[in-house]
Amino acid sequence: MSDKSHDTPNPLLEDERKNPVYRLGQAVAGFMLLVWAGVLALVFFLVFRFWLN
């Protein structure tokens, strides 16, 4: 028995991606990722600056 659900995209998932709450969550997650990358870069910069001096 072959299952055809793997070949066709899920229409509920497409509707979910158009949901404004889902898009807001994606935007917040992306912003938090940028903030964490900035914090890590700052910590590494400060640690290596004091360590190399």
N, C-alpha and C positions, 0 to 999 in steps of 0.2 A: 504494500500500500504506500503510494507516494503522498507526501504532504506538500501542498502547494502554498502554504502560508509563508514559507521561507523566501519565495520568489517575489511576492507582491509586497510593497511597502504598507505599513499599517496606517489606515486613514485616521485612526484615533491619535496616533503619534503626530501626524501632520497638524491636526486641530490643536493639539496640546502646544505645539511650537508657536502657533499664532496667538495663543492666550497671552494677554498683557501681563498677567501675574508671572507666568513662566519666563517671559522676556525680561521682566524686572529682576527676577531671580538670577537669570543668566548675567545681566548687567552688574548686579551686586557681586556675584561670584567673581566676575572678571576684575572688578575694581579691587576686591579684597586680595586677589592674586597679585595685582600690581603693587598694592600696599605692602604685602609680605615680601615681594621681591625687592622693593626699595628698602625695607627694614633690614633684610639680610645683607644687601649690598652695603648699607651704612655700618652694620655691625662688623662685617669683614673688613671694611675700610679702616674703621677705628682700631680693630684688633691688630691688623697688619701694620698700621702706621706706628702704633706704640711698640710693636714687637721688632720692627726693623730699625727703629731709632736707637 
